[in-house]
C-alpha cells in the first residue's frame, strides 16, 4: 500500500544516477512525488551549486518520477512542508538530517509525515555531484596534457 503525497528534497546540482535512484525510490512510496529543490543561498553544508537554482528546478521537474518540483523557501525550510502536507518525507542516504531531530521539529509544527531514508545507489562511481565535478577536472587536465590521445 502506498501513501498519497511524498516529498523529496535536495540540491540536485549536477544530475546523476544517484539522484534518479533517490527520486524513483521515493516515488514508489506514494501516488504523487513533489521535489523541493534547495535555493542557492540556502546551500551551506557543501560547495555552492554550479548550476543556478532555476536551472536545477527545471531539470528536476523534467524527470519522469517527479510530479511537481518547487524551490525551497528562502528563510524557513518547513514552510513548503506546511503547505504541501505530505504523508512521507524522504531523505537521501547522504543527506545530513538527523531523522529523530527532524521528526521532533516537524511534530513541534504539528506536521506528522513519516520520514524515510532512501538507501544508496551502488551501480557506479559517479553518484555524487562532487565526484562528477572531480572527474571533469581530472579528464580535462589529462586531455590538456596529452592532446595526442584524441587522435
Residue, then its C-alpha position, 0 to 999 in steps of 0.5 A: x500500500x502506498x501513501x498519497x503525497x511524498x516529498x523529496x528534497x535536495x540540491x540536485x546540482x549536477x544530475x546523476x544516477x544517484x539522484x534518479x535512484x533517490x527520486x524513483x525510490x521515493x516515488x514508489x512510496x506514494x501516488x504523487x512525488x513533489x521535489x523541493x529543490x534547495x535555493x542557492x543561498x540556502x546551500x551551506x553544508x557543501x560547495x555552492x551549486x554550479x548550476x543556478x537554482x532555476x536551472x536545477x528546478x527545471x531539470x528536476x521537474x523534467x524527470x519522469x518520477x517527479x510530479x511537481x518540483x518547487x524551490x525551497x523557501x528562502x528563510x524557513x525550510x518547513x514552510x513548503x512542508x506546511x503547505x504541501x502536507x505530505x504523508x512521507x518525507x524522504x531523505x537521501x542516504x547522504x543527506x545530513x538530517x538527523x531523522x529523530x531531530x527532524x521528526x521532533x521539529x516537524x511534530x513541534x509544527x504539528x506536521x506528522x509525515x513519516x520520514x524515510x531514508x532512501x538507501x544508496x545507489x551502488x551501480x557506479x562511481x559517479x553518484x555524487x555531484x562532487x565526484x562528477x565535478x572531480x572527474x571533469x577536472x581530472x579528464x580535462x587536465x589529462x586531455x590538456x596534457x596529452x592532446x595526442x590521445x584524441x587522435 
